[in-house]
Amino acid sequence: MLVSATACARRPLLDRAVRARGGALHSVVRAAEADVLAPFAAGHWTWRTLFAPPDRYAWSIDTLGEPNHYLFDGEVTRLFIGRREVSAGAGWNPPLRAIARYVAVVNLDALFLPAVTVAPLTEGDAPPGVVDGLLVTFADDGARYRLGFDAQTLLVWAAGPVTLPPLGDGELVARFADFRQRHGRILAFRTAYLFRGSALAEERTLAACPNVEVDEAAFRDPMRIPPCGTGASAGD
């Protein structure tokens, strides 16, 4: 499970970043499309994600057949094909846990919980366009993440470890752009991902619904994931 930032020296930057975004994210549902470049999954994909702090995550991927649903409730990971659960496990480090933690880091709120240390990002550790940055370290496994913010204190860049089957372990870099306001929160609608230094995917958010009410069962049953469409529910 995730644990929180005790380095008070950098709390003001986190506070400013959350304020610049419009406040806390208690949950966020996204509908998105992506052009994936990885050889094992190259093509145009559509999916829906749900995140809620500290590290609960659901990822529903459309396929030519039934959708594939990957769920993590903070303890157990589950795979569904359509409505059928085909696997479940509570191992310490399944790939979905690493992805959930990465998403938690870039959503910021989990960094205020206990046993994550936060320090200034050293000069040269972030790309051009980053005005200020943080180095985040988790006490449980020592995983480290770098975050970069622009002049408006919006998160525009992140780098950290993930596991992507069948590619394995490596650093995932995300560059965030096309910021739009939805339900009082400013969210990135375009993300470019690199994995191990190579282009992985270009993701475009079609609809974003922050701070929707989430039933805890949504992280155990994909049929409970809240909808987020491209009309009024998208939060214009």
Residue pairs with C-beta under 8 A, 6 or more apart in sequence:
1 54
1 55
1 74
1 75
2 53
2 54
2 55
2 101
2 104
2 110
2 113
2 116
2 138
3 113
3 114
3 115
3 116
3 138
3 139
3 140
4 110
4 111
4 112
4 113
4 114
4 115
4 116
5 11
5 14
5 111
5 112
5 113
5 116
5 117
5 118
5 136
6 114
6 115
6 116
6 117
6 118
7 117
7 118
7 119
9 119
9 120
10 118
10 119
10 120
10 134
11 112
11 118
13 132
13 134
13 149
13 153
14 108
14 111
14 112
14 118
14 134
16 153
17 108
17 149
17 153
17 154
17 155
18 24
18 108
18 109
19 153
20 152
20 153
20 154
20 186
21 108
21 154
21 155
21 185
21 186
21 187
22 181
22 184
22 185
22 186
23 184
23 185
24 109
25 51
25 53
25 107
25 108
25 109
25 185
25 210
25 211
26 52
26 53
26 109
26 211
26 214
27 50
27 51
27 52
27 210
27 211
27 212
27 213
27 214
28 50
28 51
28 107
28 185
28 187
28 208
28 209
28 210
28 211
28 212
29 48
29 49
29 50
29 208
29 209
29 212
29 225
29 226
29 227
29 228
30 48
30 49
30 205
30 207
30 208
30 209
30 228
31 46
31 47
31 48
31 205
31 206
31 207
31 208
31 228
31 229
31 230
32 46
32 47
32 48
32 49
32 203
32 204
32 205
32 206
33 44
33 45
33 46
33 47
33 203
33 204
33 206
34 44
34 45
34 46
34 47
34 201
34 202
34 203
34 204
35 43
35 44
35 45
35 201
35 202
36 42
36 43
36 44
36 45
36 200
36 201
37 198
37 199
37 200
37 201
38 164
38 167
38 195
38 200
38 201
40 166
40 167
45 61
45 62
46 61
46 62
47 59
47 60
47 61
47 62
48 59
48 60
48 225
48 228
49 57
49 58
49 59
49 60
49 103
50 56
50 57
50 58
50 214
50 218
50 219
50 225
50 226
51 57
51 58
51 100
51 103
51 104
51 107
52 214
52 219
53 104
53 107
53 109
53 110
53 113
54 74
54 104
54 110
54 113
55 72
55 74
55 97
55 100
55 101
55 103
55 104
55 110
56 72
56 73
56 74
56 100
56 219
57 71
57 72
57 96
57 99
57 100
57 103
57 104
57 219
58 69
58 70
58 71
58 72
58 218
58 219
58 222
58 225
59 69
59 70
59 71
59 96
59 99
60 67
60 68
60 69
60 70
60 222
60 225
61 67
61 68
61 69
61 70
65 81
66 81
66 82
67 81
67 82
67 222
68 79
68 80
68 81
69 78
69 79
69 80
69 81
69 222
69 225
70 77
70 78
70 79
70 96
71 77
71 78
71 79
71 80
71 96
71 219
71 220
71 221
71 222
72 78
72 94
72 96
72 97
72 100
72 219
73 216
73 219
73 220
74 219
75 90
76 88
76 89
76 90
76 220
77 88
77 89
77 90
77 91
77 94
77 96
77 97
78 85
78 87
78 88
78 220
79 85
79 86
79 87
79 88
80 86
80 222
83 222
83 223
93 141
93 163
95 162
95 163
95 164
95 165
98 161
98 162
98 163
99 162
99 163
101 138
101 143
102 145
102 158
102 160
102 161
102 162
102 172
104 110
105 111
105 136
105 145
105 147
105 158
105 160
106 147
106 155
106 158
106 174
106 176
108 155
110 116
111 118
111 136
115 138
115 139
115 140
116 136
116 137
116 138
116 139
117 136
117 137
117 139
118 134
118 135
118 136
118 137
119 134
119 135
119 137
120 133
120 134
120 135
121 130
121 132
121 133
121 134
121 135
121 146
121 147
121 148
122 135
125 133
125 135
125 146
126 133
126 146
126 148
126 157
127 148
127 157
129 148
129 150
129 156
129 157
130 148
130 149
130 150
130 156
130 157
131 149
131 150
131 151
132 148
132 149
132 153
133 146
133 147
133 148
133 149
134 146
134 147
135 144
135 145
135 146
135 147
136 144
136 145
136 146
136 147
136 160
137 143
137 144
137 145
138 144
143 160
143 161
144 160
144 161
145 158
145 159
145 160
145 161
146 157
146 158
146 159
146 160
147 155
147 157
147 158
148 155
148 156
148 157
148 158
149 155
149 156
150 156
154 176
154 179
154 186
154 188
155 176
155 188
156 175
156 176
156 177
156 188
157 173
157 174
157 175
157 176
158 173
158 174
158 176
159 171
159 172
159 173
159 174
160 171
160 172
161 169
161 170
161 171
161 172
162 169
162 170
162 171
162 172
162 195
163 169
164 170
164 172
164 195
164 200
167 195
167 196
170 195
170 196
171 195
171 196
171 197
172 193
172 194
172 195
172 200
173 193
173 194
173 195
174 191
174 192
174 193
175 191
175 192
176 188
176 190
176 191
177 188
177 189
177 190
177 191
177 192
178 188
178 189
178 190
179 186
179 187
179 188
179 189
180 186
180 187
180 189
180 208
181 187
182 208
182 209
182 210
182 234
182 235
182 236
183 209
183 210
183 211
183 235
184 210
185 210
185 211
187 205
187 208
187 210
188 205
189 204
189 205
189 208
190 202
190 203
190 204
190 205
191 202
191 203
191 205
192 199
192 201
192 202
192 203
193 199
193 200
193 201
193 202
193 203
194 200
206 230
206 234
207 228
207 229
207 230
207 233
207 234
207 235
208 228
208 234
208 235
209 226
209 228
209 233
209 234
209 235
210 235
212 226
212 228
213 226
214 226
215 224
217 224
218 224
218 225
218 226
227 233
228 234
